[in-house]
Amino acid sequence: MIPLLKKKKGSIFNICGGGAIKAEIGMSVYGASKCGLARLSEVMSLDLKNKNINVYAISPGMFNTNIHKSYLKFLKKYNSNNYKNFTQKLKNTKSSFKKVSDLIEFLQKKNPRNLSGKLLS
C-alpha cells in the first residue's frame, strides 16, 4: 500500500480503542494490544514522514458492542464495583461511529502533519 499512498499523500488510520488510554481490570491482553497499535502508529509515522504519509491512532471512546458481554460477565463474577461502574459507562457513552467517521474525514481533508503519530482520543 505504501507506493499507492505515496502517490496521493495518503493517510493510515488505526483504531486503538480505550485500552490504549486507561488500564481496566481483566483487560491486560486487550490493553497491551491497543497500546502496541498506538506505538506502531507512532513509529510508522516517523518511518513514513518523508513519504508524505500520515499515520493516526484513534481512540474513539467506549462503544456499546457485543464485545462487552463476556467482560461484563467477568466483572459481575469477580469485581462487583467495577461491574456497576462499567455498566454505567456503557449506558452513558456518547461515542458514535458518526463522530469517528467525521474525525477521519477531517484528518483526511486537512492532513495535519503535526497530529501524525499521535494518539487522538
MIBAZA-849527 format. One record per residue (C-alpha): residue number from 1; x, y, z; residue in three letters. Coordinates in pm, 1 decimal, always signed. Example, Ala and Ser with C-alpha at 12.3 -4.5 7.8 and 13.67 -1.06 7.14 Angstrom:
+-----+----------+----------+----------+--------+
! num !       px !       py !       pz ! residu !
+-----+----------+----------+----------+--------+
!   1 !  +1230.0 !   -450.0 !   +780.0 !    Ala !
!   2 !  +1367.0 !   -106.0 !   +714.0 !    Ser !
+-----+----------+----------+----------+--------+
END
This chain:
+-----+----------+----------+----------+--------+
! num !       px !       py !       pz ! residu !
+-----+----------+----------+----------+--------+
!   1 !     +0.0 !     +0.0 !     +0.0 !    Met !
!   2 !   +288.9 !   +239.8 !    +64.9 !    Ile !
!   3 !   +361.6 !   +301.4 !   -307.9 !    Pro !
!   4 !     -6.6 !   +381.7 !   -367.6 !    Leu !
!   5 !    -32.1 !   +608.4 !    -63.0 !    Leu !
!   6 !   +285.7 !   +795.9 !   -163.7 !    Lys !
!   7 !   +130.7 !   +899.3 !   -494.3 !    Lys !
!   8 !   -170.3 !  +1062.6 !   -330.2 !    Lys !
!   9 !    -29.3 !  +1177.2 !     +5.0 !    Lys !
!  10 !   -245.9 !   +921.0 !   +179.0 !    Gly !
!  11 !   -309.1 !   +850.1 !   +542.2 !    Ser !
!  12 !   -330.5 !   +540.7 !   +760.1 !    Ile !
!  13 !   -588.5 !   +529.8 !  +1039.9 !    Phe !
!  14 !   -551.7 !   +282.3 !  +1324.6 !    Asn !
!  15 !   -839.3 !   +244.2 !  +1571.1 !    Ile !
!  16 !   -674.1 !   +187.1 !  +1907.8 !    Cys !
!  17 !   -965.7 !   +181.0 !  +2148.4 !    Gly !
!  18 !   -982.1 !   +269.2 !  +2513.7 !    Gly !
!  19 !   -728.1 !     +6.4 !  +2611.1 !    Gly !
!  20 !   -457.3 !   +241.2 !  +2484.6 !    Ala !
!  21 !   -573.8 !   +515.6 !  +2722.3 !    Ile !
!  22 !   -671.8 !   +354.3 !  +3051.9 !    Lys !
!  23 !   -598.0 !    +25.3 !  +3221.9 !    Ala !
!  24 !   -901.7 !   -185.7 !  +3311.6 !    Glu !
!  25 !   -908.2 !   -487.1 !  +3540.5 !    Ile !
!  26 !   -908.7 !   -814.3 !  +3347.6 !    Gly !
!  27 !   -811.6 !   -647.7 !  +3018.1 !    Met !
!  28 !   -435.0 !   -699.6 !  +3010.6 !    Ser !
!  29 !   -415.3 !   -857.9 !  +2664.6 !    Val !
!  30 !   -667.5 !   -615.1 !  +2514.7 !    Tyr !
!  31 !   -489.9 !   -314.3 !  +2666.9 !    Gly !
!  32 !   -145.6 !   -434.9 !  +2560.2 !    Ala !
!  33 !   -261.7 !   -487.6 !  +2201.7 !    Ser !
!  34 !   -417.6 !   -139.9 !  +2186.7 !    Lys !
!  35 !   -104.5 !    +21.9 !  +2333.4 !    Cys !
!  36 !   +101.3 !   -172.3 !  +2081.7 !    Gly !
!  37 !   -111.7 !    -41.2 !  +1797.5 !    Leu !
!  38 !    -69.1 !   +315.4 !  +1926.6 !    Ala !
!  39 !   +310.2 !   +272.4 !  +1936.2 !    Arg !
!  40 !   +309.1 !   +108.4 !  +1591.4 !    Leu !
!  41 !   +124.0 !   +414.7 !  +1460.9 !    Ser !
!  42 !   +381.2 !   +642.1 !  +1622.3 !    Glu !
!  43 !   +675.9 !   +456.5 !  +1469.3 !    Val !
!  44 !   +508.3 !   +423.0 !  +1128.3 !    Met !
!  45 !   +452.8 !   +798.8 !  +1131.9 !    Ser !
!  46 !   +825.9 !   +852.8 !  +1176.9 !    Leu !
!  47 !   +914.4 !   +593.5 !   +913.3 !    Asp !
!  48 !   +670.8 !   +733.4 !   +656.3 !    Leu !
!  49 !   +716.2 !  +1104.9 !   +724.1 !    Lys !
!  50 !   +949.3 !  +1156.9 !   +427.7 !    Asn !
!  51 !   +694.0 !   +981.5 !   +203.0 !    Lys !
!  52 !   +419.6 !  +1233.0 !   +296.5 !    Asn !
!  53 !   +206.7 !   +965.0 !   +457.3 !    Ile !
!  54 !    +37.0 !  +1045.6 !   +786.7 !    Asn !
!  55 !    -45.6 !   +775.8 !  +1039.9 !    Val !
!  56 !   -311.0 !   +846.0 !  +1300.2 !    Tyr !
!  57 !   -404.2 !   +642.6 !  +1605.9 !    Ala !
!  58 !   -763.7 !   +699.3 !  +1711.4 !    Ile !
!  59 !   -915.8 !   +606.9 !  +2044.6 !    Ser !
!  60 !  -1282.5 !   +690.7 !  +1987.0 !    Pro !
!  61 !  -1417.3 !   +614.9 !  +2332.0 !    Gly !
!  62 !  -1642.6 !   +338.5 !  +2451.8 !    Met !
!  63 !  -1894.3 !   +179.3 !  +2218.7 !    Phe !
!  64 !  -2169.7 !    -43.2 !  +2349.8 !    Asn !
!  65 !  -2099.8 !   -356.7 !  +2144.2 !    Thr !
!  66 !  -2116.8 !   -733.7 !  +2187.8 !    Asn !
!  67 !  -1750.5 !   -747.3 !  +2290.1 !    Ile !
!  68 !  -1853.2 !   -623.9 !  +2633.3 !    His !
!  69 !  -2085.5 !   -917.1 !  +2711.3 !    Lys !
!  70 !  -1810.9 !  -1154.2 !  +2824.9 !    Ser !
!  71 !  -1627.4 !   -872.3 !  +3002.6 !    Tyr !
!  72 !  -1942.0 !   -783.9 !  +3197.4 !    Leu !
!  73 !  -1980.4 !  -1149.8 !  +3298.3 !    Lys !
!  74 !  -1621.5 !  -1145.5 !  +3422.8 !    Phe !
!  75 !  -1675.5 !   -825.8 !  +3621.5 !    Leu !
!  76 !  -2004.3 !   -944.2 !  +3769.1 !    Lys !
!  77 !  -1836.4 !  -1259.2 !  +3895.1 !    Lys !
!  78 !  -1505.1 !  -1113.4 !  +4018.8 !    Tyr !
!  79 !  -1544.8 !   -740.5 !  +4079.7 !    Asn !
!  80 !  -1895.4 !   -611.6 !  +4151.7 !    Ser !
!  81 !  -1786.7 !   -247.7 !  +4199.9 !    Asn !
!  82 !  -1623.5 !   -235.9 !  +3857.5 !    Asn !
!  83 !  -1927.6 !   -414.7 !  +3712.1 !    Tyr !
!  84 !  -2156.4 !   -134.1 !  +3831.0 !    Lys !
!  85 !  -1918.5 !   +137.6 !  +3707.9 !    Asn !
!  86 !  -1860.3 !    -25.7 !  +3368.9 !    Phe !
!  87 !  -2232.8 !    -88.0 !  +3317.5 !    Thr !
!  88 !  -2299.0 !   +280.1 !  +3389.0 !    Gln !
!  89 !  -2024.5 !   +385.9 !  +3145.2 !    Lys !
!  90 !  -2183.7 !   +173.7 !  +2871.9 !    Leu !
!  91 !  -2522.9 !   +331.0 !  +2934.3 !    Lys !
!  92 !  -2379.7 !   +684.8 !  +2927.4 !    Asn !
!  93 !  -2144.1 !   +651.5 !  +2632.0 !    Thr !
!  94 !  -2158.4 !   +936.3 !  +2384.6 !    Lys !
!  95 !  -1928.4 !   +774.1 !  +2128.9 !    Ser !
!  96 !  -2068.5 !   +713.6 !  +1784.0 !    Ser !
!  97 !  -1949.7 !   +584.8 !  +1450.9 !    Phe !
!  98 !  -2053.8 !   +920.2 !  +1304.1 !    Lys !
!  99 !  -1808.7 !  +1105.8 !  +1531.7 !    Lys !
! 100 !  -1529.5 !   +867.8 !  +1432.8 !    Val !
! 101 !  -1604.4 !   +897.7 !  +1062.5 !    Ser !
! 102 !  -1622.7 !  +1278.7 !  +1094.2 !    Asp !
! 103 !  -1279.5 !  +1280.4 !  +1260.5 !    Leu !
! 104 !  -1130.7 !  +1058.9 !   +989.6 !    Ile !
! 105 !  -1284.8 !  +1276.6 !   +719.5 !    Glu !
! 106 !  -1142.6 !  +1590.5 !   +884.8 !    Phe !
! 107 !   -794.4 !  +1437.8 !   +913.3 !    Leu !
! 108 !   -806.6 !  +1319.1 !   +552.8 !    Gln !
! 109 !   -911.6 !  +1661.0 !   +421.1 !    Lys !
! 110 !   -692.0 !  +1884.1 !   +639.3 !    Lys !
! 111 !   -393.3 !  +1647.8 !   +650.1 !    Asn !
! 112 !   -249.5 !  +1789.0 !   +976.2 !    Pro !
! 113 !   +113.8 !  +1669.7 !   +981.3 !    Arg !
! 114 !   +156.2 !  +1776.1 !  +1345.1 !    Asn !
! 115 !   -100.5 !  +1513.4 !  +1452.1 !    Leu !
! 116 !    +56.5 !  +1225.5 !  +1261.4 !    Ser !
! 117 !   +181.3 !   +962.6 !  +1505.8 !    Gly !
! 118 !    -31.9 !  +1098.3 !  +1789.5 !    Lys !
! 119 !   -299.2 !   +908.4 !  +1978.7 !    Leu !
! 120 !   -620.1 !  +1105.9 !  +1929.9 !    Leu !
! 121 !   -884.4 !  +1047.0 !  +2193.8 !    Ser !
+-----+----------+----------+----------+--------+
END
